[in-house]
Amino acid sequence: MGLNQPRRRVNCPDAVQLHLLKSKLHRALVTAGSLNYEGSLAIDEELMDQAGFLPYEKILCGNMSNGNRFETYAIPAKRGSGDIILNGAVARLGTAGDLLTIMSFASVDAEEAGTWEPKVLVLGANNKVVNTRGL
């Protein structure tokens, strides 16, 4: 578990499913936007693989530069490009140079929740991975 916190026992009935963070890209630099594209957020395919994002998976994004939050879906951008591209309507919620936190979530059995650890990639210059957790 992150930040050296002890593992917790989740006090829920066994049949309960909890919605927990599955994958996160932190400090992803927006490289471009395309208002006329159909929609989505294009993410370097290598970053998608490392973080565990799937094509067309629903994602939640927080724009650290302007405070906007939005939901869309992930699509792969060219592998190794470092691209993070806002497409369609979400291109109005950020610009090249903005920093995003990109998250996906999973439904997890209550029993598994106490030991659950998401995949987290912290990005630096050119959207290169500088730190990881949960991999």
N, C-alpha and C positions, 0 to 999 in steps of 0.2 A: 504494500500500500504506500502511496506517496507521502512525502514529508515525514518519514519515520513515525507515522502514527500506528498504534497497535491495531491488529485485526479485530473486528468487532463481530460479535454474534448478532445476527439479525433476528429479532423477535417477531416473526410473522408465521402464519400458518404455512405449511409446506407447499400448498397449492398456489401461493401468491407468486406472481411474476413482478419483478421490479424493473423499472426502466433506468438503466445505468449507462454512463459514458462508455462507449466501446473504443472509439478512436478519436485522436485529436491532433491537428497540426496547429501549433502555436507560433504566432508571429510570421504567418505566411504573407509575403509581399505580393500585392496585386501587381501584375506585369502589364495587363491590358484590359480593355473592356470592348464589348461589341453589342451595342444596343439592338441592332437589327438581327442578331442571332436568335434562334428559337427560344432559348432559355438555358439555364443551368450554370454551373461553375466548372470550368475546365481546370483540372489539376494534373501536373506532371505525373505521368503514369508510374514512374519509379516511386514518387512520394505516395501515391495511392496504394501501391503494393506494400511498401514499408509500413504504412499506418493501418492497413487492412480495410481501406475503403473499396467498395465495389462499384463498378459502373452502374449508374442510375440509382444509387443508394441515396435516400433522403438525408440531407445534412442541414445542420443549423450553423449559421455563421454570425460571428460578432465582429464588427468593424471597430478596431481599437482606435482608429484615427478620427471617427466621427460619431461613434456610439450606436450606429444602426445595427439592428439584428434582423436576419432574414433566413427563411427556409428555402431551399431549392434542392437540386440533386446533382451528384458528381458525375462528370464525364472525363475520360482520360485525355490529357494533352500530350504532346510529343514527349516520349520517354527521354529523361535527362535534360530537358529544356529549362527546367525551373519555372515553367509557366504556371501562373494562377490567373485565370481570365474570367472576369465577370461577364456573363452573357444575358441577353434579353433584358427584361425589366430590372433585374438586380444590378445592371450596369449603371443605373441611376443612383445606386446606394453606395457607390465608392468609385475611386479613380486609381489609376496607376500610381503606385507609391504608398497606398494605404496598407496597413497591417491588419490581417484577419486572424481570428481563431476559428478553425473549421472543425466541427464536431459531428460524430454520428453516435447513435445509441443502440443498445440491445436490450431485449427482454431476457431477464435472468431469473432462474428459480431462487427463491429466498434462501435455500440451503447453500447455493453457490455464491450468493452475494457477499458473504463475509470474507471470502478470499478473492473476490473479483478484482482484477487490476486492468485498467484500460491501456491501450497502446498510445503513447504520447511521444510526438516528435516536436522538438523545439528547433525552429529554423533560424538561420543567420543570413549573412550576405548571399545574394543570388539564390535564395531559397534552398541552401544546403543545410543538411541536418547537423546541428551542433550539440544536441543532447537528446537522449531517449530514456523512456521509462516504460516498463511493462512489456518489453519486446523479448 
